[in-house]
Amino acid sequence: MPEKVVIVGSGPAGWTAAIYAARANLQPLVFEGAATKENNDKGTLPLGQLNLTTEVENFPGWPHVDNDALHIFSKFALPAEEFDRIEDYYTGKRAHHGKRAVYGPELMLYMRQQARMYGTRIVTDDIVAVDLKRYPFQLRSLEGQTVEAMTVILAMGARANYLGLPSEDRFKNNGVSACAVCDGALPRFQNRPLVVVGGGDSAVEEGTYLTKFASKVYLVHRRDQLRASKIMQQRAFDNSKIEIKWNRALDEVLGTDEKGVTGARLRSTVDNQNEEVEVGGVFLAIGHTPNTDFLRGQIDLLETGYVRWTTPQRTNTSVPGVFAAGDVADSYYKQAITAAGTGCMAALDAERWLAEQGHH
C-alpha cells in the first residue's frame, strides 16, 4: 500500500509537517536524512540547520530559562538515547550556568519527539531519487529502500555556503556563523568588531543588521566594487559602523578553543599582502544551496535550484500532490519560524488534496 504522506527532511519544516499530518491521522513517514560523513561535511545531517546552531532566541515560546530547568525538561521529554546526545549541555564542561535560550539541538529533538508522539514513523536515510511522473509517486533511499506515496512534502532545506577553510569549520558555532538574524544578538557578538564575507545584497543586509549589535563591521569583498543593488550599496556606504575591505578574501579564522573567534586574517586579491583584524565573529554571507539535486527533471525549480511554489499563499509545486516547505522553497526569509509555518501549511495542503482525491 502506498504511504499517504512521505516527508523528506527533518528541520523545523519537516517536523511541523509531520506533527500536523500525524494529528490528521495520515500516518506520515519521514526520511530524516542519513548520518553520513558526506552529510556531515555538507552540513546536511538529520535535524537540519538549526541543529548546527547554539542559542535560539527568536523562536516563539522559548524564553530564557535556567539551564537546570531545561535539564529537567529534556530528561523527562526525551527518550534516554536522545537525552544522552545532549546531556553534556547540563552537566559537563560545556554546561551553561544560569539562564539561557534553548539550544538548536535541544529544540530539534523536542520537535522530533513531538512528531513521534503522534505516530510519525522515521527512517534515518536520504532520499536520493524520485519518480514524480508516475502515481503513486515513487521514492528511493540511499540504502535502496523504495516507497510509494500518495503525497510528498519536500522539506530538505538549504545549506549555507562556506569557503571550505579548516579554520572556518573549526570555529563553527564558536564565532563563525552563516546567519546574522539567527546569531547576531548573542552575547559573544555584542559590542565587538565583526567580519562579514560577501559582496551581494545578502552580505550588505547581514552587515547592516549586525551593526545593531557590533561595535564595527568589516565587510570583506574580493573585488573593488560590490555586487549588491545600488540601494543596498548606498546603505553600506552611509553606515558609519561598516568599513568595506576591498580586494580582500578571508584567508584564515583566528582564535582558540576556549575563546572562540578572536580575529581574521585577510588576504589581498591583487598583491601578496595580508592583514589581520581583531574581531569577535565571522559571518559568511555567500549564499545558500538548496538540497534539490535529486529533483532535477522531476519538478519545476528556479534557476537558483529552489523549488518553485506555483500557487500564491499555498505550498503547491508544479506536480499535483507534491508540496514544498521551508528553506527548500524559501530563498528570502530563511528562518526557523517561517519554515515551521510553511511545514504546517504543507501538511494542511496535503490533507485537503488527499480529501479532494477521495482519500481520507
Summary of the structure (lengths in Angstrom):
residues: 360
radius of gyration: 21.4
end to end distance: 14.3
largest distance: 68.5
contacts: 1236
relative contact order: 0.17
helix: 32%
strand: 26%
